[in-house]
């Protein structure tokens, strides 16, 4: 079965832009991050309690700054869980898996293509330029694992199967973070 990545990206952007970030969403994310979330256009994933877990950020921030991290992890519990996996050295294991497993490598390449198509569709809709970040996705895709936060954010925003490494992280941290179980501490 072949998935039309452009159609999938369009559908995702349609759904997200149909519910743009509210002032309350922006205030919650500002408290989560400890700073104003520049360029935030929508909440891409929410905890079961409704608080943001990952947001969608414009490809170009105010002031013309290119920003390739379109799916941005904000939920403190999710951020902390991904940080624990990174600190445990698991990224090297994931990189080794990418080098040894052709199916995983292919799925990771598709995650990269989906990320690019998603950001492109978002850029077109918002009138943003991608020329300074063209071909760059996030998290080290498509050749290595560099940032589990970005990969987990893609999995949360785009759903299971969108990013195989993000899915592995989500499975690994389920006792610490699970979007279906509220453990929110930032109010």
C-alpha positions in Angstrom: 0.0 0.0 0.0 1.4 3.4 -1.0 0.5 6.4 1.1 0.3 9.8 -0.7 2.5 11.8 1.6 1.4 15.2 0.1 -2.3 14.3 0.6 -1.5 13.1 4.2 0.3 16.4 4.9 -2.5 18.5 3.4 -5.1 16.6 5.6 -3.0 17.1 8.7 -2.6 20.9 8.0 -6.3 21.2 7.2 -7.2 19.7 10.6 -4.7 21.7 12.6 -5.4 25.1 11.0 -9.1 24.5 11.4 -8.5 25.0 15.1 -5.8 27.7 15.5 -4.1 28.3 18.8 -6.3 30.3 21.2 -5.0 32.9 23.6 -5.5 30.4 26.4 -3.3 27.8 24.4 -0.6 30.4 24.0 -0.7 31.3 27.7 -0.4 27.6 28.7 2.5 27.0 26.3 4.2 30.2 27.6 4.0 28.8 31.1 5.2 25.4 29.9 8.2 26.9 28.1 8.9 29.8 30.5 8.9 32.1 27.4 6.5 33.3 24.8 6.0 30.7 22.0 7.0 32.7 18.9 5.4 31.6 15.7 2.9 29.2 17.3 -0.1 28.6 15.1 -1.9 25.6 16.5 -1.7 22.9 19.2 -0.7 19.7 17.4 -1.3 17.3 20.3 -3.0 17.5 23.6 -3.0 15.6 26.8 -6.3 13.9 27.7 -6.9 16.9 30.0 -6.6 19.3 27.1 -3.3 20.9 27.8 -0.9 21.2 24.9 1.8 18.6 24.5 3.2 19.7 21.1 2.6 22.8 19.0 2.8 23.7 15.4 5.3 26.5 14.7 5.5 28.6 11.5 8.4 27.8 9.2 9.5 31.5 9.6 9.3 33.1 12.9 8.5 36.8 13.4 11.5 38.8 12.2 12.1 36.5 9.3 14.0 33.8 11.3 13.8 30.4 9.6 12.6 27.7 12.0 12.7 24.1 10.8 11.2 22.6 14.0 7.6 22.7 12.9 6.4 20.1 15.5 7.6 21.4 18.8 7.4 19.4 22.0 6.1 21.6 24.9 4.5 19.4 27.5 6.9 19.4 30.5 6.3 15.7 31.2 6.9 14.8 27.6 10.0 16.9 27.4 11.3 15.4 30.6 10.6 11.8 29.5 12.4 12.4 26.1 15.4 14.0 28.0 15.6 10.9 30.2 15.9 8.7 27.2 18.5 10.9 25.6 20.5 11.0 28.9 20.4 7.2 29.0 22.3 7.1 25.7 19.5 5.4 23.8 20.0 7.7 20.8 23.1 5.6 19.9 21.0 2.5 20.0 18.4 4.0 17.7 21.2 5.1 15.3 22.6 1.6 15.3 19.2 0.2 14.6 18.9 2.7 11.6 22.2 1.4 10.3 21.2 -2.3 10.6 17.5 -2.3 9.7 16.5 -1.4 6.1 12.8 -1.3 6.9 13.3 1.1 9.8 15.6 3.2 7.7 13.0 3.4 4.9 10.2 4.3 7.4 12.5 7.0 8.9 13.0 8.4 5.4 9.3 8.5 4.9 8.9 10.3 8.2 11.4 12.9 6.9 9.4 13.3 3.7 6.1 13.6 5.6 7.7 16.3 7.8 8.9 18.2 4.8 5.5 17.9 3.0 3.7 19.0 6.2 6.0 22.1 6.7 5.7 22.9 3.0 1.9 22.8 3.1 1.9 24.9 6.2 4.3 27.4 4.6 2.2 27.7 1.5 -0.9 28.4 3.6 0.8 30.9 5.8 2.8 32.6 3.1 6.1 31.7 4.7 9.3 31.1 2.7 11.2 27.8 3.2 14.3 28.6 1.1 16.7 28.7 4.0 15.4 25.4 5.5 14.5 23.6 2.3 15.3 19.9 2.7 15.9 20.1 6.4 13.3 18.5 8.7 14.1 17.8 12.4 15.6 15.5 14.8 18.4 14.4 12.5 16.1 12.9 9.8 16.6 11.2 7.5 20.1 9.9 8.2 20.5 9.9 12.0 18.8 10.3 15.3 19.8 13.7 16.8 16.8 15.0 18.9 14.3 12.7 20.4 12.1 15.7 21.5 11.5 16.6 17.8 10.8 13.0 16.8 8.4 12.4 19.7 6.7 15.7 18.8 6.2 14.4 15.2 4.7 11.2 16.5 2.3 13.0 18.8 1.2 15.5 16.2 0.9 13.2 13.2 -0.1 10.0 14.9 1.2 6.4 15.3 3.3 5.3 12.3 4.3 8.8 11.3 7.8 8.5 12.8 9.1 5.1 13.8 11.8 6.5 16.2 9.2 8.8 17.8 7.0 5.8 18.2 9.8 3.9 19.9 10.4 6.8 22.3 6.7 7.0 23.1 6.6 3.2 23.8 9.8 3.5 25.9 8.5 6.3 28.1 4.9 5.1 28.6 5.4 4.6 32.4 6.6 8.2 32.7 4.7 9.9 29.9 1.6 8.8 28.1 -0.7 11.3 26.2 -3.7 9.2 27.3 -2.9 9.6 31.0 -2.8 13.1 32.5 0.3 13.7 34.6 0.4 17.5 33.9 2.1 19.6 36.5 2.0 23.0 34.8 -1.4 24.6 35.2 
